[in-house]
């Protein structure tokens, strides 16, 4: 009986240990590159705030992600995932591109928080349009809904 419990416990621990993906550490060279990604993301947000009915312009953000991926450190894989998500922003319709940008923002926010790289940025979410964005500071400026710029919450 005790042997069965011990075996079950050992197998459970082994399963939990093997199922976890170990993250490569973020290198010192990657930190300023990730900061550039965050800055370029802020430029996209600022562009959305200044215009209406326009898809996000993500060209410079894509270039920053390429630089981060080429660093070959702990964020390289994530940079490629972020770029893949960002490519979907090129959807043929405005709503599709905004949904894709929101998905990109979710991944960016998770990376930021999971790696401790927030640097004054927050994840925001608007329940009315059901979209996420990452921006500097704590003031709510919804880039997705011009008629509801103050709609949203900071997501911890």
Steps between C-alpha positions, in 0.01 A plus 500: 500500500773748600701399194201577273454845652871574472505386136195711416652803671832453318326465164295813566814701581676364193203594280489854639874546460513365145191692389650840585690681230811660641555856386841609382620804693470845347844627406630849574515560124129421465373743763552818293366317193182409688475861618512604133215257428298665777580847364396402147183348641426832673543675166239266350263579788561874457426466128172324571405774746557770238306338219172321455408211273860413420684173551804514727827586326734234638797513261745654750375267773571201274856627442552529876377142545744383230786659694385334821471160331850531353650548849460122551432531871212410727254721313582384145224239483250742650601767248418259218162417660426871539592566137277215385210648699578844359489370141131427551445876540523511121142368488296623204250684719542755779326297772711193418821700527393650834411155638841372390675799660312429823624138493854626441455735797393209721817312415714811546344566841553139611864517394548832677352377824647149490850633443474803731550746213203733554709819539198720571272328246164347580253263340161658440173336403174649376201274571281693255715424194661191659855603409835531676784750459834571668588862572719718718365633827166439664273743316235322295507606135313238301651479148218283365192711568524873418160561659615330825861608550467469879341153494718224638682371803855416596541123515743389773 
